Amino acid sequence: MTNQSSTGADPTRVLVTGVRGKTGLALARLLAERPSIDVLGGSSNPDSVNIGGVRPIAFSWDDPAGWSAATDGVDAMYIVRPDRADAPDLIGALLPETPSRTRIVLLSEQDADYMGAAGWAPRAERAVRDSGHAWTILRPSWFMQVFTDPRFYRDQVAQGELPFSSGGARLAWIDARDIAAVAERALLDEGHAGQVYELTGPEALSLPQTVELLSAAAGHPVALRELTVDEVVDGTTGFERELFALTFERVRAGSFAAVTDSVERVTGRPARTLRAFLSDAGSPFGRAA
Ligand SMILES: NC(=O)c1ccc[n+]([C@@H]2O[C@H](COP(=O)([O-])OP(=O)(O)OC[C@H]3O[C@@H](n4cnc5c(N)ncnc54)[C@H](OP(=O)(O)O)[C@@H]3O)[C@@H](O)[C@H]2O)c1
């Protein structure tokens, strides 16, 4: 998709769903830095979206009546798959409401094929592939931002512990900003249609190696507490429980351990290390956090 400003044509309009989330926020910031991109930041809570150069717009998976207004005139759309059982159906219902020329980039997950064709993640991907839109699928490993997000491990790390179920497997943690950089290219540049990118950081780390880096960043020891999958899912129910259990089964099977060079191939620069990510993050693990 070419930048049309010099011709005086309308700017390229991009809808970023999940704009408050880890990859959506990073992507919206990148897009907003570009001239002549009209960035729409989709959220079920648009009043809470305050990102320079981004126009908040109501987008909720629970409100299909609002989808056509959100996607009106959109040249490219980033879809953050909702972690809910009906995600494949919702994505399949959203795309016919979206202009047929809209380029689609879907956020999926690494090694999604592990689940078999009837699995939840492959079905969500298939809704995009079968939509008739030009598409690109991103399959990232676990995000480094889980360590700094208060909805994930930030507060536990601040308190000196990382509860996790790795079974000794490694993870190729990826910086969500690298996922966003790939998404930006796929949304705006030619050559990415029909591509499935498995996206990882530059190295696969064991959990002992991971907590060593977290300890150095936090300035106090962070101990690994290895859990069983049953212990991890304790307290959850329904689909959330199923998804957690499957995700940690996959962690233990090494689904997130393979390292790829896709970030560098697409963006031209290597993926960030966990050490660099933690150094950029400042001091998110203060005891008061
Ligand atoms: N996390 C990982 O390591 C990882 C790895 C591989 C794949 N994935 C996949 O990536 C997708 C995104 O997952 P995620 O867990 O990383 O979620 P996320 O993108 O950080 O957040 C998802 C959504 O949660 C809502 N939200 C609710 N409260 C929020 C708050 N306080 N701050 C920010 N957002 C808030 C936002 O939507 P509203 O604004 O509409 O409320 C946001 O877009 C999922 O499909 C997941 O399976 C995640």
The ligand as an SDF file (V2000), in Angstrom:
LIG
                    3D

 48 52  0  0  0  0  0  0  0  0999 V2000
    0.6120  -12.5930   25.7630 N   0  0  0  0  0  0  0  0  0  0  0  0
    1.3640  -13.4350   25.0640 C   0  0  0  0  0  0  0  0  0  0  0  0
    2.4880  -13.7830   25.4500 O   0  0  0  0  0  0  0  0  0  0  0  0
    0.8390  -13.9900   23.7520 C   0  0  0  0  0  0  0  0  0  0  0  0
    1.6700  -14.8210   22.9830 C   0  0  0  0  0  0  0  0  0  0  0  0
    1.2050  -15.2900   21.7370 C   0  0  0  0  0  0  0  0  0  0  0  0
   -0.0620  -14.9160   21.3050 C   0  0  0  0  0  0  0  0  0  0  0  0
   -0.8420  -14.1160   22.1000 N   0  0  0  0  0  0  0  0  0  0  0  0
   -2.1790  -13.7290   21.6150 C   0  0  0  0  0  0  0  0  0  0  0  0
   -2.2000  -12.3310   21.4290 O   0  0  0  0  0  0  0  0  0  0  0  0
   -3.5200  -11.8320   21.6570 C   0  0  0  0  0  0  0  0  0  0  0  0
   -3.4520  -10.7050   22.6560 C   0  0  0  0  0  0  0  0  0  0  0  0
   -3.2130  -11.2600   23.9300 O   0  0  0  0  0  0  0  0  0  0  0  0
   -2.6680  -10.4750   25.1870 P   0  0  0  0  0  0  0  0  0  0  0  0
   -2.9150  -11.3860   26.3070 O   0  0  0  0  0  0  0  0  0  0  0  0
   -1.2850  -10.0420   24.9410 O   0  0  0  0  0  0  0  0  0  0  0  0
   -3.6310   -9.2440   25.3830 O   0  0  0  0  0  0  0  0  0  0  0  0
   -3.4370   -7.7060   25.0860 P   0  0  0  0  0  0  0  0  0  0  0  0
   -3.2830   -7.4940   23.6180 O   0  0  0  0  0  0  0  0  0  0  0  0
   -2.4230   -7.1060   25.9960 O   0  0  0  0  0  0  0  0  0  0  0  0
   -4.8780   -7.1660   25.5560 O   0  0  0  0  0  0  0  0  0  0  0  0
   -6.0270   -7.6270   24.8850 C   0  0  0  0  0  0  0  0  0  0  0  0
   -7.1660   -6.6690   25.1420 C   0  0  0  0  0  0  0  0  0  0  0  0
   -7.5310   -6.6630   26.5160 O   0  0  0  0  0  0  0  0  0  0  0  0
   -8.3090   -5.4690   26.7560 C   0  0  0  0  0  0  0  0  0  0  0  0
   -7.9640   -4.8910   28.0520 N   0  0  0  0  0  0  0  0  0  0  0  0
   -8.7010   -5.0670   29.1440 C   0  0  0  0  0  0  0  0  0  0  0  0
   -8.1580   -4.4270   30.1810 N   0  0  0  0  0  0  0  0  0  0  0  0
   -7.0360   -3.8240   29.7500 C   0  0  0  0  0  0  0  0  0  0  0  0
   -6.0350   -3.0120   30.3560 C   0  0  0  0  0  0  0  0  0  0  0  0
   -6.0630   -2.6970   31.6490 N   0  0  0  0  0  0  0  0  0  0  0  0
   -4.9980   -2.5800   29.6160 N   0  0  0  0  0  0  0  0  0  0  0  0
   -4.9220   -2.9060   28.3190 C   0  0  0  0  0  0  0  0  0  0  0  0
   -5.8550   -3.6600   27.6890 N   0  0  0  0  0  0  0  0  0  0  0  0
   -6.9080   -4.1120   28.3970 C   0  0  0  0  0  0  0  0  0  0  0  0
   -8.0380   -4.5320   25.5980 C   0  0  0  0  0  0  0  0  0  0  0  0
   -9.2000   -4.5020   24.7780 O   0  0  0  0  0  0  0  0  0  0  0  0
  -10.3250   -3.3620   24.9880 P   0  0  0  0  0  0  0  0  0  0  0  0
   -9.6380   -2.0330   24.8540 O   0  0  0  0  0  0  0  0  0  0  0  0
  -11.3200   -3.6340   23.9270 O   0  0  0  0  0  0  0  0  0  0  0  0
  -10.8480   -3.5920   26.4050 O   0  0  0  0  0  0  0  0  0  0  0  0
   -6.8930   -5.2120   24.8750 C   0  0  0  0  0  0  0  0  0  0  0  0
   -6.8800   -4.9640   23.5190 O   0  0  0  0  0  0  0  0  0  0  0  0
   -4.3540  -13.0480   22.0860 C   0  0  0  0  0  0  0  0  0  0  0  0
   -4.9910  -13.6110   20.9720 O   0  0  0  0  0  0  0  0  0  0  0  0
   -3.3000  -14.0050   22.6100 C   0  0  0  0  0  0  0  0  0  0  0  0
   -3.7020  -15.3450   22.5680 O   0  0  0  0  0  0  0  0  0  0  0  0
   -0.4290  -13.6330   23.2990 C   0  0  0  0  0  0  0  0  0  0  0  0
  1  2  1  0
  2  3  2  0
  2  4  1  0
  4  5  1  0
  4 48  2  0
  5  6  2  0
  6  7  1  0
  7  8  2  0
  8  9  1  0
  8 48  1  0
  9 10  1  0
  9 46  1  0
 10 11  1  0
 11 12  1  0
 11 44  1  0
 12 13  1  0
 13 14  1  0
 14 15  2  0
 14 16  1  0
 14 17  1  0
 17 18  1  0
 18 19  2  0
 18 20  1  0
 18 21  1  0
 21 22  1  0
 22 23  1  0
 23 24  1  0
 23 42  1  0
 24 25  1  0
 25 26  1  0
 25 36  1  0
 26 27  1  0
 26 35  1  0
 27 28  2  0
 28 29  1  0
 29 30  1  0
 29 35  2  0
 30 31  1  0
 30 32  2  0
 32 33  1  0
 33 34  2  0
 34 35  1  0
 36 37  1  0
 36 42  1  0
 37 38  1  0
 38 39  2  0
 38 40  1  0
 38 41  1  0
 42 43  1  0
 44 45  1  0
 44 46  1  0
 46 47  1  0
M  CHG  2   8   1  16  -1
M  END
$$$$
